[in-house]
Amino acid sequence: MKNRMQKWSLTIWLLIGLFVFSTTVLASTSVDYSRQMGFGWNLGNTFDGFDQNKQLYEESWGNPRVTRELLQHIKAQGYTSIRLPFSVIDRQDENNVITKDFLARYQEVVDMALEEDFYVIINLHHDSWQWLKYWDGQESSLEFERYKVLWEQLATTFKDYDGRVSFESINEPDFEGGDKHAKLQAVNKVFYHIVRKSGGQNEKRVLIFPTLATNSDQVELDRTAAEILSYQDDNIMATVHYYSEWVHSNNMGMTSFDQVLWGDVTPRTSLLAFYDRLTNTFINQGIGVVIGEYGLLAFDRQSYDGQYANDSGELYKYIELMSAKSIETGIPIMLWDNGQHFQRQGETWYNPWFGEIVTKSMLGRSAYAKGFWKSYITDKTSSYELPMEWNGQKLSDIRFVEQSTGTEYQLQEGNDYSVSAEGIALLPNFVDRIKVGEYGLKGQLFIHCQQGAYWIQNISYANQISLDEVNGTVGEELMIPTTFNGEDGLYASLQNEAGNPVSYNTWWPYLVYLDEWVPKNNQNMIYLPAKMTGLLQDGTYRFILKTYQGTQVVYMLTVSDSQIVGKMVQTDTEIISEETTTEKETSETVELTTPNVDPVPDTNTSEETTNNLKSVTSDSKLSKKFKKAKEQVDKRVQKVKEKADQKIEKVQEKAQKLLEKIQAKQNKLLKR
């Protein structure tokens, strides 16, 4: 009888729980609430868009009208929460009353989102930098009054909505002059009291306070945590945004997810430290936190062939780890999508591989190559090692899709490849099929595991890149004739005679990819835009290019009377590793070129070069010629490293001071 009563009691409580959570969310703390939100998506550049034609509403920035079908497709991807950025800007009258039709249409979409069972964040968005940033800190000022009236209307409109709806005070708040933190706290305070006094469900509704500029530096997190705790209200959450480190996110020569940026910081370690700060500062103090936006800022820049400014494989690793840490910590993440990710009319992902990793990462870990997603087979290659990070996954199959024909076939284990805990070895039977015809991309390997997203590995047949002479004019486009021979440009720099960077970011040594320089493989050229040549004056400059395969080229630009002459510098030494003979040996060709002038300071490259030379030295068959070349290169590498240490130390000091300010401003521009 006792057991029967316990079963009935449990059944009743389960039914009550199902009923309660189907109508309202009774989260005991903001931490519980944040965990319930799960993975989220931003309906960006929609209701936050604005222009002179006030009647366009959500279509003002080019995205189509929101439909229920779109929300259903977003839900089908695995998302359980949605952020609906809302900008008023000029859609209000002289009394700050929001245009009736615009607010009604926004409310209609909120209703649809709830009907599709989303958690919904209502967020006042671009008003932050359009007019609120100019607030002088006086409560009698027009900006403060305007903010109050807007939230009075929003709070009243949605006061009877259930607990799945939360309110975010303002997006990426920043202010011109004065005490910025005091201003933000005043804005949050008036927001809090307006909502709490408006009645209905707003008395207990979850409210979201941003850090200053939604910055995640420890000092900002501490300020916001202390601010929230001072209210003694369990239904207040914090929010920050995360777009990785600026120089990686914008691909300023820092392409790899595991590349050292400065000190011992890589994009990966930065992400891990970011989650640690959120956990220690908020979760461990009983404060919920949501990463209201995440992504990489250069994603919108695409090349002629649809390649993205952010390396697709490194983007995969970033998304995969962001999701894994979200699951581990219970901190919800919300993908920023201004229309560049999910096709709102086609109702699928523009980049299927991006969609694959986003959706599969909501369920668990995925495997990936430890290096870049681009591999190069040369005439010296007999077999090829592809180190893998399996993340607990087991290989299912490998398929190869030929670039020229689109033909797909499955690789045979033991014949085409072997697999181990360390990775995948591509065997001679497969490699020999790549080494035919012209140099270039031969196809893609699709590596499938039993769970998780698939990994793509580009396979190219390559030799060595070569840049030909060119003539041009300062202030005009410069198109350098290039024979890529299957190689791909990784990063580049432009230096003056003193060795200082020539770019629009003189505090950083590398150029912005697909902005300040563009490799155009299908047009056999490297493109420097007019804005870059416009920086040149009479003198000599070094354009230094590094490829994915490891080739480094120095190309001299000589300017006289506004005329440019470009010529590749001859190398002192070229060292190529011997052909591998067994499937366990690496098959990558090491091509080291030492120019007549010092290359861009790059401690990582110098260490890599040293390691490559060590492997060559260990070969007993190494000729005297190569030994002598090694001695020369050793001296040059040491010289480069010494200069690198000096220059990078100076760069770090400048970057530390400028990165935060630059990132806050650039985030707003690139996100649009």
N, C-alpha and C positions, 0 to 999 in steps of 0.2 A: 504493500500500500504506500509505504514511504517513497519507494523508487518511482511508483506511478505518479505520485503527487509532484515529485521533483521533475519528471518529464513534462507533465502538464504545465508546471510553473515556467519551465524553460521555454516551452512552446508559446505560451502567452506572452512572455517577454520578447521573444523573437518577433511575434506578430506586431506587438506594440512598436518595437524598434523599426520594423519595416514601414509601418504606417507613419511614424514620426518623421523618418528620414525621407519619405516620399513627398512630404509637404513642407518640411522646414528642417534646417540643420541646427541641432543643439550641441554645438561644439563647446566643451567645457573650457577650453583655452584656445588661444590663437594658434598654438602649436598643433593641436588636434585638427583644427580647421585647415591649416596649411597642408597637412598630410593628406587630407581628404581631397584637396584640389587636384593633386596628381600632375600630369603633364598638360601644358597649356599652349594656346596659339593666340597670336595677336592679329586682329582684323585691322592691320595697319593701312595707312593712306586711304582711309575710307571716310568715316565720320570725323576723323581728325583733319581731313583735307579741307582746303579753303581757297577761294580765288575771288575775283571780282564778280563773277556770275553766281550770286548767292543761291540761285535756284537749282544748281547742279547737285547740291547736298553731297551725298557720299560718292558721287561720280566726279567730283571736281578735280581730282588728281589722277584720273584715267582708269580707275578700277570700276568694274560694272556694279550695277545695283545688287545688293545682297538678297539672296533668295534662301528659302528654307532648304532647298536641295544642296546649296553650298554648305550650309551648316551640318547637314546630314552626312555629307562626304567628309567634312572635317572630323566629325564624330567617329566615322568609320575608320579613320587613320589611327584611332586609339586615344584621341584627346578627350579629357574630361573637364577642362576649364577653358575659358575664353576671355581675353581682355579686349574691351571695346573702347579704344581711344576716341575721345569726343572733344572737338574744339569748337568754341563759340566764335571767337575772333570778331567777325563783322556781322554775325547772324543774330543781332539783337537790336532793340530800339534805343532811343535816347535815355530810357529809364532802366536799361540793362535787362529788359525782358527778352528772353530767348525767343526767336522766331517760332511761332506755334507749330507750323507744319514740320519744321526741322526736328524739333524736340519730339513730336508725335511719331515721326518716322524712326528716330533713334529708339524710342520706347517700343515700337513694333518689333525691331530687331532684338532687343533685350528679351521681349516676350518669346520670340521664336527660339532664342538660345536656351531659355529655361524649359520650354516645351521639349527641346531635344536633350534635356537633362545635363546641361553644362552648369558649372559654377561660373559666375559672371563677375568680372571686375569692371565697374564704371569708373572711368578715369578722365579727368580734365587734362587735356594734352598740350597742344602747341600754344595755348594761351600763356604758358610759362615763359616762353622766349619772345612771344609777340608783343606782350604788354606788361605782364606781371613782373618781369625782371627789372622794370624801370621804377618799381615802387620805392619810395624814399624812406619807408619805415614808419611813417606817420599813419595812425589809424583813420585819420580824417581825409587822407589822400584818396583820389579818384580810383586808383588801382585797387586799393584795399576794399573800398566800398563795392566796386564792381565784382571782385572775387566773392564777397559775402552774398551779394544778390544772386549770383549764378548758383552757388551751392544751396541757397535757400530754395530755389526753384527745383534743383535736382533732388534734394532731400525730400521735398514735398511730393514730387512726382513718383518717387520710388519707395516711399515710406512703408507701404503695405506689402512690398515684395518680400518673399521668404528669405531665409538666411543664406541661401546660395548666392545671393547678390552681395557683393562687398563694394565699398567706396574707396577710391584712392585720391588723396587730396590734390595732387598736382604732379605732372610728369617732369622728370629731370629738372627740378627747381634750381635756379641760379639767379643771382641779383647783381646789379651794377653798383658797386660802391657800398659803403657802410658795413655794418656787421651782418654778414650773410646768414650766419647761423641764427642770430636773433630774429631776423626776418622770417626765415623758414619756420622757426618755432612759433612765431606769432600767426603765420598762415595756418599751420597745423592746428593751433589752439582754437582759432575762430571756426575752422572747419569742424573740429570735434564738437564744439558746443552747439553749432547750428544743427548738425545731424542729430545729436543726442536729444535736443529739445524739440525736434520736429514730430515726435510721436511715432505711433505704430511700431513696426519692427526695428526702427532706427535706434531705439533705446539700447538694443543689444547687438546691433549690426556690426560685423567686422569692418573696422576702418584701417586703412593702410597709410602709414607715414613713410615717405621716401627719405633717404639720406640726401645731403646736399649734392645736387647733380647726379643723384643715384650712384654716387661714388662708393667703392668698397674698400677704400683704405681704412686701416684700423681706427684712426682718429675719428673718421666720420661715423663708422659703425658704433664706436663708443658713445659718441654724442647722441645718436638716435636711440640707442638702447636706454641710456639714462633718461632721455626725454619720454620714451614710452613708459618706462617703469614709474615715472613720477605721476602718471595718471591713475595708477592702481586700477586698471581696467584690463581684464583678461582678453578682451575682444579688440585689441589693437595689434596689428602686424607691422613689420617693417618691409621695405622693398629696396632692392638694388638692381642695377643692370650689369651685364657682363658680356663684353665683346673682346675678351682676351687682351693681351698687351698690344698697344697701339701699333708698334713696328711690325708685329706679326699679323695682326688683324688687317692692316692695310697693305701687307706684303711689300715692305720696304727692304727687300733683300733677306728678310728673316722668314723664309718659306716653311721650314720644317717645324713640326710640332715639338720636336725634341732638340731643337737648335738652341745653343746658349745665346741669350740676348745680351746679358751683362752679368758679371759676377758668376753665380751658379744658377741663375734664373733661366728657365726655359718656359715656353708656353704651357707645357704639361705641368711643371712644378708650380707655375703661377696659378693654374686652375685648381690644383690640389690645395694650395695655401689659401685660396679664395674660399673654398668650401670649409676649410678648417676655421677660418675667421668667422664665417657666418654661424657655424655650429657653436663655437665657443662663446661668441658675443651674444647671440640671440637664443638659439634653441636651448642651450644649457642654462639660460636664465628664464626659461619659460615664455619666451617671446617668439611667435611665429614669424617666418620670413619667406618671401616669395621673390624669386629672380624674375622680375616682371618682363625683362627682355634679354635675349641672348642671341648670338650669331657672330659672324665675322664681317667687318665693315666693307671690305673690298669685294664682297660677293657680287655686287651689282655690275662691276666692271667686267666686261667680256671681250674676248679677242675676236678677230675675224671669223674664226672657225668654231666659235661657241665655247672655247675654253675660258675658265674663270680666272680672275686675278688671284684668288685664293686657290692654292693647289688642291685638287679634288680629294686626293688621298689623305692629305694632312687635315683637311676639313672633316673628313670621315672620322679621323682619330679624335678630333676635338668634340664632335657631336657624340661619339660613342662614350667618351669619358664624362662629358657633361651629364649624360643620361644615367650612367652607372653611379655617379656620385649623388645624383638626385634620388635614385632608388635607395642607396645606402643611407643617406642622411634624412630622407623624408622631406627635403626642401624642394618645393615645386619649381619647375622651370617653364618659361613661356617663350616659344620661338617667335622672334620678330619677323613678320612677313608683310612687306608692303606691297605684295603682288608679285614678287620675284621668285617665290618658291612654289606655291600651289596655284595651279591654273583655275581661276575662279569661274571661268565659263567651260573650259574643258574638263574641269573637276578631276584633275590629276596633277602629279608633280611635273614641273618643267624638266627637272633633272631626275630621272627615275632612280639613279643610284643615290642621290641625296635623299629622296623619299624613302628608299629602302633602309638606309641607316637610321633615319629619324624614327621611323615606325618600329623597326625591329629592336632598336635600343630601348624602347619602352618596356620590352619584355625581358631583357637580359644582355649579357656581353656578346661581342662579336669579335671574330679573328681578323687580323690585318697584317700586312707586311711591315717589318720593322723599319725598312728604308722607304724611299719614295715609291710611288705607284708606277714609275717608269723605269724599265730595264733596257739595257743596250747590249746586243750581241755583236761582236766584231769577228773579223776573219780569224783572230787568234783564239776565239772562244770554242771550247769543245763541250763543256757542260756549264751549268749556271746554278749557283746557290741563291735561293730566295729565303732569307731568314724570316720567320713568322712569329708573331705574338698570338698564340692560340686562344688565350683567355678562357681556357677550359673547354674549348670547342673541339670537335672531331671532324676531320676532313671527310666530306661526302664524295665529291667528284670535282674534276677540273675540265672545263670546256674552253676551246679556243675558237674565236671568231676572226676569220681572215679579213683584213682591212679592205683589200681590193675587190673581193667577190661577195663578202658577207657570209660565206660558207662557214658553218659551225660543225665542229667534231669534238668528240670526247677523248681526252688523253687517257692512255692506258698505263696504269701503275706498273712499274717494273720495266716497261718498254720506253715510255716517254718521260716518266718522272718517278722519283722515289720520295717518301715522306718520312719525317722523323720528328722528334720533340723539338728540334731546333728549327725545322722549316721544310721547304720543298726543294729538291734538286731536279732541275730540268736536264734530262739526259741527252747524249749525242744524237739519238734518233730524232728527237724534237728539234734540238738546236740546229742541226744540219738543214732542216727544212726552212729555217729562218734565213740562213745565209745564202740566199739566191736572189737574183735580180738586182734592182736598184736599192740604194740605201733609203731608209725611211721607216715609218711605222708599218709593221707587218700584220699586226692584229692585237687582240686583247684576250688575256686569260681571265675567265670567270671562275673564281675559286669559291666553291660552295661547301659549307659545313652543315652538319645535321641540324644546327640551330643558329640563329643570328643572321645578320646580313651577309650577302656575298661580297667578296673583295675582287676588284678589277686590277689587273696588272698589264700595263701596256708593254708590248715587246717590239723593239725596234732593231733593225739591222743598221749598224753605224760604223763610221770611220771617225774622222776628225773635222770639226767645223773650220771654215776658212772665210775670212772677210777680205773683200777686194777693195781696190782704191775707189775713191769717190771725190767729186767736187761739189761744193754747195755754197750757199750764201747765208750769212748770219741773219737770223730772224725768219728763216724759211725752213720748211721741212727738209730733213736730211735722211735719205734712204740709202743705207750702206749695202751694196751688193754682197750677198752672203750665200755660200755653199754650205748648207747645214749638214749634209752627209748623214742624215738620220739623227743628229743631235738636237737637243732642245735647250734653249737658254734658261738658266736658273735665276741668276741675279747679275746686276751690273752696277758699276759706279763710274762717275766722271770726275776727274781731278784736274786741278790747275797745276802750274809748274811748282808751286810750293807744296803740293800734295794735299791741298784742302778740297773738300767736296764742293762740286758745282751742281747745285740743284735748288729746289724750292724748300728744302729742309737741310740747311747748311750745318745743322747740329748733328746730322746723321750721315754716315759714309756711303750709303747705298741709295740707288734710285728707286722710285715707286714703280712697281711692275704694272704694265698696261696703262701707264699714265705718262711717266717721264721717259720711258723706253718701251718699245713693243717689238718682240721678235715675230716676224711674219714668215713662217716656214713655207707656206704655199706660194708666196710671192718672192721667195729667195731674197729677203732683205731684213735688215734690222732698222727699225724706224725710230728716229728721234724727232719729236714734234717741234714746231716752230718756237714754242715757248722755251724749249731747252736751248736751241741754237741761239736764241735771243739773249742768253746769258753770257755768250762767248765774246771775248774781246781779243785784240791782237795778242798772239802768244801761242803756246803749245799746251795741249790737253791730252790726258790719257783716258780713253774709254776702255774699261776693263770688264771683261765678260767671263762669267763662270757658267759652265753647262752642267746639266744633271749628271752626265757621265763623268765629269771631273776635269774636263779640259778647261784651261784658263788661257785667254787671249788678251793681249794688250794691243789696242788700236790707237794710233796717234792722230790727233786732229790738230792741224796747224792753221792758224787764222792770221790773215794779213789783209788789211784794207777791206774787211768784212767778207773776204772770200775764204772758204774752208777747203782744205785738202786733207783727205783721210787716207791713212795707210797702215796696214798691219805691221807690227814690229816683228822682226825675225827672232826666233828663239835661240838661246844658247845651247839648250840641251832638250832632247825628248827621250824620255825613258818609258818603255812599254814592257809590262810584265810578260813573262813567258806564258805560253799556252798551257792551260791546265790539262791534266791527263786522266784524272779520276773524278768520279762524280761527287766526292766529298771535298774537293779542292775548289776554291773560288774561281769563277770563270770571268769575272769582270776585268776589263782591260784598264790598267792604270796609265793614264796619259798625262805626264807632268811636263808643262812647258814653263821654262824660266825666261822671262823677258829681259831685255837689256836695261829695263828700268824696274824699280821696285814695284810690285803689285800692291793692290789695296791691302792695307793692314787687316789681317783676318787670322786670329790665333787658332781658330778651329781648322782652317785650311792648312796652316803651317803644321799643326800636330798631325793631321791626316797625311800630309805629304811625308813627314818624318816616318810615320808608321809604314807607309808604302815603301819607302826607301829601305827600311829595316828588312822588310820581307824580300826585297830584291837582293840585299847584301847576303842574306842567309843562303842564297842559291850558290852552290859550289861551282857552277858553270858560268858564273858572272864574268864577263870579259874585263880585261884591264881598262878598256875604254869606258865601260860603264862605271867601274870603280872610281876612275878619275872624275867622271861626270858627277858621281855621287858626292865626292869631296867638295866640288865646286858648288853643288846645289845645297849641301849642308851649310856652307858658309853663308850662302844667300838666304837660306831659310832662317838661320840664326839672326841675321841682320834684319830680316823682315819681322821676325818675332819681337825683337827689341823695339823696333819702331812701332809695331802694333800695340805693344803694352803701353807705350807712352801715349799714343794717339787715342786708344780706346779709353784710357783713364780720363783723358780730357773730355772725350765724347760722353762718357758716363756722367760726369759731373754736370755737363750742360743738359743732357737728356733728363736727368733726375729732376731738374728744375722746370723743364719745359713740358715734359710728357703729360702731366696732369692737366695743365691749362689747355694744351693742344687737343688732347683727347676729348675733353668736355665740349669744346667748340666744334670739333670735327664730327663728333657723334651725331649732333643735330643735323648737320649738313648732309652727311652721307646717308643717314637713315631716311631722309626724304627721297 
